[in-house]
């Protein structure tokens, strides 16, 4: 049986809006963090390690859709900054496993708090109906993300 794909009528608009939202949040976070701001790539790497402690450099590269040598450079920078631990896998000494340090966990927690504050302040300026619509659509967006990540 051939399955017909019915595209979401606003797929391009959704993609552009989510991208713009992400960029706007990054800019607002960078302004709030000032000189202590980490690059988006470093934040994404820390978030990936936080979600999956013990992940390898190669696995992080796959998750982030980045080159392994780029991720390796970022890992070195973050380890040097005291935010990330690198440990050799006892079963395969060629593999490096990653974990957040206490400072790394604090950094990510602060980053998430900062984003939460930015979004909360902006949402407070929206109409109640708009806030309710955003809350209602979040589960569907999570499911959409899961489908895209599995593809």
TANOR-V747897 format. One line per field, one symbol per residue. ss: DSSP state (h for helix, s for strand, l for the rest). phi: phi as a letter, one per 20 degrees, with the letter a starting at -180 (. if undefined). burial: + if it has 16 or more other ideal C-beta (glycine too) atoms within 10 Angstrom, else -. Layout:
ss = ???
phi = ???
burial = ???
//
This chain:
ss = llllllllllhhhhhhhhhhhhhhhhhhhhhhhhhhlllhhhhhhhhhhhhllllshhhhhhhhlllhhhhhhhhhhhhhlllssssssllssssssssslhhhhhhhhhhhhhhhhhhhhhhhlllhhhhhhhhhhhhhhhhhhhhhhhl
phi = .eeeedfffdgfffgffffffffffffffffffmfefefgfffffffffffbgnfeffffgffelcfgfffgffgffffffndcddcfffebffedddbfefffffgffffffffgffffffffeefgffffffffeggfffffgffffef
burial = ------------------------+--++-------++---+++++++++----+++-+++-++-+----++-++-+++---+++----------+++++---+--++--+--++--+---------------------------------
//
